[in-house]
Every structure is written in structure tokens, then in C-alpha cells.
Amino acid sequence: MESLNTRQELLLKALIESFISDGQPVGSSKLSKASDIGISSATIRNVFVDLEDLGYIYSPHKSAGRVPTELAYRMFVDKMIKVQPVNNNLIEKLKLNLTQDAERKNIVKSTNELLSNITGLAGIISLPTHKNMELKQIDFLKLSDNKILAILINKNNDVENKIINLEKNYNSSELQEASNYLNTIISGQSVHHIRKILLNELDDMRKDMNSIMSSAITFGKKLFLETNEIQKNDDLFVSGQTRLMNCEELSDIEKLKTLFEAFSEKNNILHLLDKSISSDGVKIFIGAESGYNVLDDCSVISAPYEFDNDVVGVLGVIGPKRMAYDRVIPIVDITAKLLTEALKSSK
């Protein structure tokens, strides 16, 4: 991301705020009339040319004004916005909602619905399940040439079996060595911590690993990132998705259909939330940053929440890239923190 001078930053910020406010492409004359700008239309047009060359803005039509690109939104979120403090009445409303039910699943579900209502966006939340219990041991058993059985034993000695399909054949000795290596990593860790290790630390080290260690990471990713309860529909709550129909940028029927299918299937959304589970606070994905084409026209704001001092899930919202980040970011943040507090007294 190329740095901008003071004037470029000032005008880019004003352009983004204007576009977020009314959704209309921004022309130079519109910005020049803003009371706190004090720059002529001619100068603004010249700056627009520079910003366009740098990839921060573009013109959707030849005669139209400019609109921000994903690069512009990213700079706006990282450097330009000043988040609004959350209204005390809103905080009290959240607290009241979170203490009305002692059943953990109900608390999580109602929190998600309230988050959607408050922000006017689609609310998403991954649920705490038994998968967050610490694992004690993992073993692999060969079933056929490209299929193995993974046997997971948690700290309560409960056993869970999962079948993994692989691209190549492994013999029993290789499976034993792989399980031995994984057990040195996963023993005493919850699944979300294992996912964090597999997503970050071990993947970065992979180029320096021998074949057995690399195979073990392949097994782990298949097991914990691709097949771990990801098909269960009760792992994710989605609320208020129909609110997205009111967003002009998402009103295309085919776009909405594809987006609603993603909400229904849930796999990609869950994988995206997994990327947030190791975050320290709020994480923001703008457009293509999510890695999923279905979310190219959306932004996702998410934050992890805890139970028993352990991160067990992630909540957030999905909406158009043209959203009020300064208002939504702190709401998502405070909701995650209040949910963590509420779960301390839940069942």
C-alpha cells in the first residue's frame, strides 16, 4: 500500500465518508463544497487523477464521480477512521439481553440476533461445542489405499472417530510416525488452538520439515481444518440475512442467491471465522480479502469470544463494503466482550 501525502489522505477520507453516507459516486465539485475541505475543484480533480493511478479510486461510468476501491477501504479502516464510542443505552440493552437466559446456546443465538438488529447487517456466530475440549491423543488407522481413520481421545477419555480421504497411499509405519509427531503438538490443546497452530506456525515451518512431519501436517489440516464438524448445521448461526436485500450493492438477484447459498451451506463462513479465532480483538475482511468469491462485494467484521478463559467461537457481521465501519467495529467488539462475560454464568 503506497503512502499518500496529507492532501491525498484528506481527500480520500472525505470521498470515502461521502460514498459511505449516500452511496453516490463523488465528484470534485461535491467535495470542494464541503466546509472543512477548502480546496478548489480543479485541485481536487488533479488529486483524483493521482489517487486513481495509485489504485485507491475509480470511476464506475465515464461521466460519473469516483468511488473507493478495496485498497481505499483498507487504508480507511487501518489509518483514517475514529471509531465511535458505543452508546451506554445500547450497552445496557446488550447486557440485559445476555442475562435473560442461562442456557449457553440460547445466549449465543440471541446475541447474534441482537447484533444483527443493532447493526442492520447479517449477524454470524460460530458456536462453542465439545470440539473445544482439550485433546489427549490422536491415532491413525489405515482403512484402504487412500483412506484412514483418525481416532481422537479427549481429556475425559471420550473417543471420536473421523475418516480422512488422502491424495496418496501411506503405510502403517508412516501413519504411526505421523501420529507420534502430531501428539507432541496437540496433547493438552483445544481444537481451536490446534487450528491456530496448523494455520500459522507449522505451515510457516513446513519448508524445513522432513516428509513424515509434512505428512503429519497434511493429516492435521484434513482433520481439523476441513472435516472437523464443518458439515454440522448447528455450528453456525446466521441472523438477518434478508437485511442485505436492502443494500443497493448487494441487490442483484444472482449475487444474493449465491450469498444466501453460502449462508445455508456455512462451510466457507465457518472457515472464514476460523481465521479470526486467534485474533486479538476485531478482525476485518474487505471484499476479496476473505478469500471467497461469494464475499467479494462484502465486508466481514468479526471478533472472538471466550468461555473458561479459552476462545470458543467468533461473532461478527456481514454487510456491503460501503458500511459505517466507525460505528459497527466497536459494536462487534463490545458484543464479543459482553458475551464472554455472560457465558461465565451460563450452563
JOKAPE-V801483 format. One record per backbone hydrogen bond with DSSP energy under -1.0 kcal/mol. NH is the residue of the N-H (numbers start at 0). CO is the residue of the C=O. Records with the same first field share a line. If there is no record, write none. Layout:
BEGIN
NH = CO / CO
END
This chain:
BEGIN
8 = 4
9 = 5
10 = 6
11 = 7
12 = 8
13 = 9
14 = 10
15 = 11
16 = 12
17 = 13
18 = 14
19 = 15
20 = 16
21 = 17
22 = 18
25 = 65
30 = 26
31 = 27
32 = 28
33 = 30
36 = 33
43 = 39
44 = 40
45 = 41
46 = 42
47 = 43
48 = 44
49 = 45
50 = 46
51 = 47
52 = 48
53 = 49
54 = 51
55 = 50
57 = 66
63 = 60
65 = 25
66 = 57
68 = 55
72 = 68
73 = 69
74 = 70
75 = 71
76 = 72
77 = 73
78 = 74
79 = 75
80 = 75
83 = 325
90 = 86
91 = 87
92 = 88
93 = 89
94 = 90
95 = 91
96 = 92
97 = 93
106 = 102
107 = 103
108 = 104
109 = 105
110 = 106
111 = 107
112 = 108
113 = 109
114 = 110
115 = 111
116 = 112
117 = 113
118 = 114
119 = 115
121 = 317
122 = 238
123 = 315
124 = 236
125 = 313
126 = 234
131 = 128
132 = 129
134 = 188
135 = 152
136 = 152
138 = 150
140 = 148
142 = 146
143 = 146
146 = 143
147 = 163
148 = 140
149 = 161
150 = 138
151 = 159
152 = 136
153 = 157
154 = 133
156 = 153
159 = 151
161 = 149
163 = 147
165 = 145
174 = 170
175 = 171
176 = 172
177 = 173
178 = 174
179 = 175
180 = 176
181 = 177
182 = 178
183 = 179
184 = 181
185 = 181
186 = 182
187 = 134
188 = 185
190 = 130
193 = 189
194 = 190
195 = 191
196 = 192
197 = 193
198 = 194
199 = 195
201 = 196
203 = 199
204 = 200
207 = 204
208 = 205
213 = 209
214 = 210
215 = 211
216 = 212
217 = 213
218 = 214
219 = 215
220 = 216
221 = 217
222 = 218
223 = 219
224 = 220
225 = 220
226 = 221
228 = 226
231 = 228
234 = 231
236 = 124
238 = 122
242 = 239
243 = 240
244 = 241
245 = 242
246 = 243
249 = 246
250 = 247
255 = 251
256 = 252
257 = 253
258 = 254
259 = 255
260 = 256
261 = 257
262 = 258
263 = 259
264 = 260
265 = 261
269 = 265
270 = 266
271 = 267
272 = 268
273 = 269
275 = 272
278 = 275
280 = 278
282 = 301
284 = 299
286 = 297
288 = 285
289 = 286
290 = 287
294 = 291
295 = 292
297 = 294
298 = 318
299 = 284
300 = 316
301 = 282
302 = 314
304 = 312
306 = 309
311 = 304
312 = 304
314 = 302
315 = 123
316 = 300
317 = 121
318 = 298
320 = 296
322 = 320
324 = 322
326 = 323
327 = 323
328 = 324
330 = 326
331 = 327
332 = 328
333 = 329
334 = 330
335 = 331
336 = 332
337 = 333
338 = 334
339 = 335
340 = 336
341 = 337
342 = 338
344 = 341
345 = 342
346 = 101
END
